[in-house]
């Protein structure tokens, strides 16, 4: 997969690509990430990329000429069918489903805004889709762009050491991940649940599913409204809800 990021701070993007799963995906040739700086397309002596907003108000707005020129230049380096995405608070909420959708594309262009935003004509002329990584304010779109890139990289075949890891991540099945344990078996008086030491893989799988359902219902119940749960997960949810209503929850610990 090939990704281009339009950003005023290319070093922010490049510096994060050297480590972990992202770095491994790039070294294996599974992913390439390039950048395009709008300042390279500014035409005045000061290389200006922002100006005051019409109508007044605080802050500055990214100018359309250099930003749109940067988008168009970066887009020429991508395969046909690569969408142009602006990271924006007004965009569609980015989640695991969107990550899976984008990871199947041959390429992607991400636009990282700055200041108070970008001239609306850039969105009209050069953007296909807007995405938001959450309901909070950041100083720019670089961190959201890296969030999207990281989420996509995990889904590329060959990026993870264990190919099943992404299928078992939180949100992959509409559920949060189950509790995880490692050595020592007992730590500060707290023991690893006995079922995880049993060697019974079917029992372990059932325990993990039940804990994932329980954790999701307790911490992120809104996820269950949209989740397409498998029959076994649906049964586990029903069992948990009944147990909670009767005060007989059993966490298997």
C-alpha positions in Angstrom: 0.0 0.0 0.0 1.2 3.5 -0.8 0.3 6.5 1.3 1.0 10.2 0.8 0.7 12.8 3.6 0.3 16.5 2.8 1.8 18.2 5.8 3.7 21.4 6.9 5.8 19.1 9.1 7.1 16.2 7.1 9.6 15.3 9.8 6.8 14.6 12.2 5.6 11.9 9.9 9.0 10.5 8.9 10.2 10.2 12.5 7.3 8.0 13.5 7.7 5.6 10.7 11.0 4.0 11.9 9.7 2.0 14.7 7.6 -1.1 15.6 5.0 -2.5 13.2 5.1 0.6 10.9 8.8 0.3 10.5 8.7 -3.4 9.8 5.9 -3.0 7.2 8.0 -0.4 5.4 11.2 -2.5 5.5 9.3 -5.5 4.2 7.9 -3.4 1.3 4.3 -3.8 2.4 3.9 -0.1 2.9 5.4 3.1 1.6 4.7 6.6 3.0 5.7 9.8 1.3 5.1 13.5 2.2 4.4 16.7 0.4 4.9 20.1 2.0 2.6 22.9 0.9 5.3 25.4 1.5 7.1 24.0 -1.5 4.2 25.3 -3.6 4.0 28.8 -2.1 4.9 31.5 -4.6 5.7 34.5 -2.4 9.1 35.2 -0.9 8.0 34.3 2.6 6.5 30.9 1.4 3.2 31.8 3.0 0.6 29.0 3.4 -1.9 30.8 5.7 -3.8 34.1 5.9 -6.5 35.8 7.9 -10.1 34.5 7.6 -12.6 36.5 5.7 -15.3 37.8 8.0 -12.8 38.1 10.9 -12.2 35.9 13.8 -9.2 34.4 15.6 -6.4 32.4 14.1 -5.3 31.8 10.5 -6.6 29.6 7.7 -4.5 27.6 5.3 -4.6 29.2 1.8 -6.0 27.2 -1.1 -3.3 27.8 -3.7 -0.3 26.0 -2.1 -2.4 23.4 -0.3 -4.3 22.3 -3.3 -1.1 22.3 -5.4 0.5 20.0 -2.8 -2.5 17.7 -2.8 -2.5 17.4 -6.6 1.3 16.8 -6.7 1.1 14.1 -4.1 -1.9 12.4 -5.7 0.0 11.9 -9.0 2.3 9.6 -7.1 -0.5 7.3 -6.0 -2.3 4.5 -7.8 -5.6 5.1 -9.5 -8.5 5.0 -7.2 -6.6 6.4 -4.2 -9.0 8.7 -2.2 -8.0 12.1 -0.9 -8.8 12.3 2.9 -8.8 15.3 5.1 -8.3 14.7 8.8 -11.0 16.9 10.2 -13.2 17.3 13.4 -16.2 17.5 11.1 -15.4 14.2 9.4 -16.8 10.7 9.8 -15.6 9.0 12.9 -12.6 6.8 12.1 -12.9 3.3 13.6 -11.9 -0.3 12.9 -14.4 -0.7 10.1 -13.1 2.3 8.3 -9.5 1.0 8.8 -10.4 -2.3 7.2 -12.1 -0.5 4.3 -9.1 1.7 3.7 -6.5 -1.0 4.1 -8.0 -2.8 1.1 -7.2 0.2 -1.2 -4.0 0.4 -3.3 -3.3 3.9 -2.0 -4.4 6.8 0.2 -3.7 10.5 0.4 -4.0 12.1 3.9 -4.2 15.9 4.3 -3.0 17.2 7.7 -4.4 20.6 8.4 -3.1 23.3 10.7 -4.2 26.6 12.2 -7.9 27.2 12.3 -8.4 24.8 9.3 -8.3 25.0 5.6 -10.0 27.1 3.0 -13.4 25.4 2.2 -12.6 25.5 -1.5 -9.8 23.0 -0.9 -12.3 20.5 0.4 -14.6 21.2 -2.5 -12.0 20.8 -5.1 -9.4 18.4 -3.6 -11.0 16.2 -1.0 -13.0 13.0 -1.4 -13.7 12.1 2.2 -13.2 13.6 5.7 -12.3 11.5 8.8 -12.1 12.4 12.5 -10.2 10.4 15.1 -12.2 11.7 18.0 -14.1 14.5 19.5 -11.3 16.6 20.8 -9.1 19.4 19.5 -5.5 18.8 18.3 -2.9 21.3 17.0 -2.8 19.7 13.6 -3.6 16.7 11.5 -0.2 15.0 11.7 -1.1 12.8 14.7 -4.5 11.8 13.3 -2.7 10.9 10.0 -0.2 8.7 11.9 -3.1 7.1 13.8 -4.8 6.2 10.5 -1.5 4.9 9.0 -0.8 2.8 12.1 -4.3 1.3 12.1 -4.0 0.4 8.4 -0.5 -1.0 8.7 -1.6 -3.6 11.2 -4.1 -5.0 8.7 -1.7 -5.4 5.8 -0.8 -9.1 5.3 2.7 -9.8 6.6 2.9 -6.8 8.8 2.3 -8.6 12.1 4.5 -11.4 13.4 1.4 -13.4 14.2 -1.2 -13.1 11.4 -4.0 -13.8 13.9 -3.2 -10.8 16.0 -5.2 -8.2 14.1 -8.3 -10.5 14.1 -8.1 -10.7 17.9 -7.5 -6.9 18.5 -10.1 -4.8 20.3 -12.9 -3.7 18.0 -12.0 -6.3 15.3 -15.1 -8.3 16.2 -17.1 -5.4 17.6 -15.8 -6.2 21.1 -13.1 -5.0 23.4 -10.2 -7.4 24.0 -10.3 -9.9 26.8 -7.9 -9.6 29.8 -4.3 -10.7 29.1 -1.8 -12.3 31.5 1.8 -13.5 31.5 4.4 -14.6 34.0 4.6 -14.7 37.0 1.6 -17.0 37.7 1.0 -15.1 41.0 1.8 -11.4 41.3 1.2 -9.4 44.5 -1.4 -11.9 45.6 -3.2 -12.0 42.3 -3.2 -15.2 40.4 -3.7 -15.9 36.7 -7.2 -17.3 36.1 -7.0 -21.1 36.4 -8.7 -21.7 33.0 -5.7 -20.1 31.3 -3.4 -22.7 32.8 -5.6 -25.6 32.0 -4.4 -26.4 28.5 -8.0 -26.8 27.4 -8.0 -24.6 24.3 -11.8 -24.8 23.8 -12.4 -23.8 27.4 -9.9 -21.0 27.1 -11.6 -19.7 23.9 -15.0 -19.7 25.7 -13.5 -17.9 28.7 -11.9 -15.2 26.5 -15.1 -14.6 24.6 -17.1 -14.3 27.8 -14.6 -11.9 29.3 -14.6 -9.8 26.0 -18.3 -9.6 26.0 -18.4 -8.7 29.7 -15.8 -6.0 29.4 -17.5 -4.5 26.4 -20.9 -4.5 28.1 -19.4 -2.8 31.2 -17.0 -0.3 29.7 -18.3 0.4 26.1 -21.9 -0.8 26.0 -22.6 1.5 23.0 -20.4 -0.8 20.9 -22.8 -3.6 21.3 -25.6 -1.7 19.5 -23.8 -1.8 16.2 -21.8 -5.0 16.6 -22.6 -7.9 14.3 -21.9 -10.5 16.9 -21.4 -14.2 16.0 -24.0 -16.5 17.5 -21.6 -17.7 20.2 -20.8 -14.1 21.2 -24.5 -13.3 21.3 -25.1 -16.2 23.6 -22.3 -15.1 25.8 -23.8 -11.6 26.0 -27.2 -12.9 26.9 -25.7 -15.1 29.6 -23.8 -12.1 31.0 -26.9 -9.9 31.0 -28.9 -12.5 32.8 -26.2 -13.1 35.3 -25.9 -9.3 35.9 -29.7 -9.0 36.4 -29.7 -11.8 38.9 -26.5 -10.7 40.6 -24.6 -13.9 39.8 -21.8 -12.8 37.6 -18.9 -15.3 37.4 -15.8 -13.8 35.9 -13.9 -17.2 35.9 -11.1 -15.8 38.1 
